[in-house]
Amino acid sequence: MNKIHDNIIRDLLPLYIDKVCSSETERLVEERLQDSEVLREELDKMRTDVRISEETSERYEGEAEAIKRISAFWSRSKWRAFLKGTVLTFSVCCVLLLGYVGLFRWNVVPVSSEVIEISDIGRLEDGKIVYHIALTDGYESNRSRFEMDDRGNFYIVPYRPIIKTKAKVEVAISYYEQLDFENEIYRERYGEGKAIQALYYGKPEDSILVWKQEMQVPAASGKAEAWFAP
């Protein structure tokens, strides 16, 4: 048999190392390796390079996987931080909004009778009782609530927020009212045939009498008549 050139064996070494060559080629390579120290050294170097390459690949794969895990954790952390920040911002805004409404818009404080002024109580030509109400401390009152009992007592209670708003005019509230409206509210609760016996402004424990059944009421003033004129 002709001697096979070393370069052919060198070309076969990678197949020999990976064990993907035929048994005949494997025997041929091994026989030639026995006779050539140079080829044996090259085989050892190839095997070392392959092992290093495999180790490096495994290390890179491990590092890549670690980087992927870190990246995924960082992404989750950013989303969690974003969601937490969003929830916290929303909560703070809600607290501030509720605080603003509670302090400036929520009418929870009853107006003291000291600043309630009732005047010009009279009877219109059509028989209806009317009166003039004013709040004299210069602060707004945007809401009134009704309290009543089955004895015929009816209380109109003006309310304000905790932090009062200064009125644009010297007298915050100044208008005429007539008793018919309150009687309608009273009958809705206690039934037809029932009527107010006494009307007050303010809480029951801090109120001003406006009118009661036995009160002598003069004729309404011209100003009052003009107010309710059709």
ZILINKA-V10397 format. One record per backbone hydrogen bond with DSSP energy under -1.0 kcal/mol. CO is the residue of the C=O (numbers start at 1). NH is the residue of the N-H. If there is no record, write none. Layout:
# ZILINKA-V10397
CO_NH ; CO_NH
This chain:
# ZILINKA-V10397
5_8 ; 5_9 ; 6_10 ; 7_11 ; 8_12 ; 9_13 ; 12_16 ; 13_17 ; 14_18 ; 15_20 ; 22_26 ; 23_27 ; 24_28 ; 25_29 ; 26_30 ; 27_31 ; 28_32 ; 29_33 ; 30_34 ; 36_40 ; 37_41 ; 38_42 ; 39_43 ; 40_44 ; 41_45 ; 42_46 ; 43_47 ; 44_48 ; 45_49 ; 46_50 ; 47_51 ; 48_52 ; 49_53 ; 50_54 ; 51_55 ; 52_56 ; 53_57 ; 54_58 ; 55_59 ; 56_60 ; 57_61 ; 58_62 ; 59_63 ; 60_64 ; 61_65 ; 62_66 ; 63_67 ; 64_68 ; 65_69 ; 66_70 ; 67_71 ; 68_72 ; 69_73 ; 70_74 ; 71_75 ; 72_76 ; 73_77 ; 74_78 ; 75_79 ; 76_80 ; 77_81 ; 78_82 ; 79_83 ; 80_84 ; 81_85 ; 82_86 ; 83_87 ; 84_88 ; 85_89 ; 86_90 ; 87_91 ; 88_92 ; 89_93 ; 90_94 ; 91_95 ; 92_96 ; 93_97 ; 94_98 ; 95_99 ; 96_100 ; 97_101 ; 98_102 ; 99_103 ; 100_104 ; 101_105 ; 101_106 ; 103_163 ; 106_108 ; 109_160 ; 112_115 ; 113_116 ; 115_136 ; 117_134 ; 119_132 ; 122_130 ; 123_220 ; 124_127 ; 128_124 ; 129_179 ; 130_122 ; 131_177 ; 132_119 ; 133_175 ; 134_117 ; 135_172 ; 138_167 ; 143_159 ; 145_157 ; 147_155 ; 149_152 ; 152_197 ; 152_198 ; 153_149 ; 154_200 ; 155_147 ; 156_202 ; 157_145 ; 158_111 ; 160_108 ; 160_109 ; 165_140 ; 173_135 ; 175_133 ; 177_131 ; 179_183 ; 180_184 ; 181_185 ; 182_186 ; 183_187 ; 184_188 ; 185_189 ; 186_190 ; 187_191 ; 191_194 ; 197_213 ; 198_154 ; 199_210 ; 199_211 ; 200_156 ; 201_208 ; 203_206 ; 208_201 ; 211_199 ; 212_215 ; 218_123 ; 221_225 ; 222_226 ; 223_227 ; 224_228
